[in-house]
Amino acid sequence: AGMRLAVLSVTVTNSGSSARTLHASAFRLSEASGTVLPAAKTSSTSFLRNLLQPIAAGATAGFRLAFVIPMNAKSFELEFAPAGRAGGAVPLTLGVE
C-alpha cells in the first residue's frame, strides 16, 4: 500500500511574556490504529529540519508541516505538545488552516 505526503499549514501564537522556542518534534499525527507519525524532514525550511524556532512574546508564527502517511489511512489527529519547563503550562496556542 504506498505512502503519500500530507502538508498542513499551522500557526502558533505565543501568549506568554517572553520568547519561546518551538521544535518540529512538538507536532505529530496519530492514526486511528495507534500509529504515531512525526513531522517529516522534507522541506528546505529550518523548522522542518528540526531546528529550534524562536517565537517572540505576543507573536504568531506560521509553519508548513509535512507528514508521510499511508495511502490507505482515513483519519488522523494532529497532536501539539510543546516542551514546557518542569511540566508547567506552555503559553503556545496552535491553529490549523
C-alpha positions as CSV (number, residue, x, y, z in Angstrom):
1,A,0.0,0.0,0.0
2,G,2.2,3.1,-0.7
3,M,2.7,6.3,1.2
4,R,1.7,9.9,0.4
5,L,2.8,13.3,1.6
6,A,0.3,15.4,3.7
7,V,1.2,19.1,4.2
8,L,-0.6,21.1,6.9
9,S,-0.4,24.9,7.4
10,V,-0.3,25.8,11.1
11,T,0.1,28.9,13.2
12,V,1.5,29.1,16.7
13,T,0.8,32.1,18.9
14,N,3.0,32.8,21.9
15,S,0.7,34.4,24.6
16,G,3.5,34.5,27.2
17,S,5.6,37.4,28.3
18,S,8.9,36.1,26.9
19,A,10.2,34.5,23.7
20,R,9.7,30.7,23.4
21,T,11.4,28.3,21.1
22,L,9.5,25.6,19.1
23,H,10.8,22.4,17.6
24,A,9.2,20.3,14.9
25,S,9.0,17.4,17.4
26,A,6.2,19.2,19.1
27,F,3.9,18.1,16.2
28,R,2.8,14.6,15.3
29,L,-0.1,12.8,13.7
30,S,-1.9,9.9,15.3
31,E,-3.7,7.4,13.2
32,A,-6.8,5.6,14.4
33,S,-4.8,2.3,14.5
34,G,-2.5,3.9,17.1
35,T,0.4,4.7,14.7
36,V,2.1,7.9,15.6
37,L,3.8,9.9,12.7
38,P,6.4,12.6,13.4
39,A,6.7,15.7,11.1
40,A,8.8,14.7,8.0
41,K,12.1,16.3,7.2
42,T,11.1,17.1,3.6
43,S,11.2,20.9,3.5
44,S,14.1,23.3,2.9
45,T,12.9,25.3,5.9
46,S,15.0,25.1,9.0
47,F,11.9,24.3,11.1
48,L,11.2,21.0,9.3
49,R,14.9,20.2,9.6
50,N,14.3,20.1,13.3
51,L,16.0,23.4,14.3
52,L,14.5,25.5,17.1
53,Q,12.4,28.4,16.0
54,P,12.1,31.4,18.3
55,I,8.6,33.0,18.7
56,A,8.6,36.4,20.3
57,A,6.2,37.2,23.2
58,G,2.8,38.1,21.7
59,A,3.8,37.0,18.2
60,T,2.3,34.4,15.8
61,A,4.4,32.3,13.5
62,G,3.2,30.2,10.6
63,F,4.7,26.9,9.5
64,R,4.0,24.2,6.9
65,L,4.3,20.7,8.4
66,A,4.8,17.7,6.2
67,F,3.9,14.1,7.2
68,V,4.4,10.9,5.3
69,I,1.2,8.9,5.7
70,P,-0.1,5.6,4.4
71,M,-2.2,5.7,1.3
72,N,-5.0,3.7,2.9
73,A,-5.2,5.8,6.1
74,K,-8.5,7.5,6.5
75,S,-8.3,9.8,9.5
76,F,-5.6,11.4,11.7
77,E,-5.4,13.6,14.8
78,L,-2.8,16.3,14.9
79,E,-1.1,16.4,18.3
80,F,0.7,19.5,19.6
81,A,2.9,19.0,22.6
82,P,5.5,21.7,23.1
83,A,8.1,21.2,25.8
84,G,7.4,23.0,29.0
85,R,9.6,23.8,31.9
86,A,9.3,21.3,34.7
87,G,5.8,20.2,33.5
88,G,4.4,23.7,33.7
89,A,1.9,25.3,31.3
90,V,3.3,26.4,27.9
91,P,1.8,29.7,26.6
92,L,1.7,28.5,23.0
93,T,-1.6,28.1,21.0
94,L,-1.9,26.1,17.8
95,G,-4.1,27.0,14.9
96,V,-4.6,24.8,11.8
97,E,-5.5,26.4,8.5
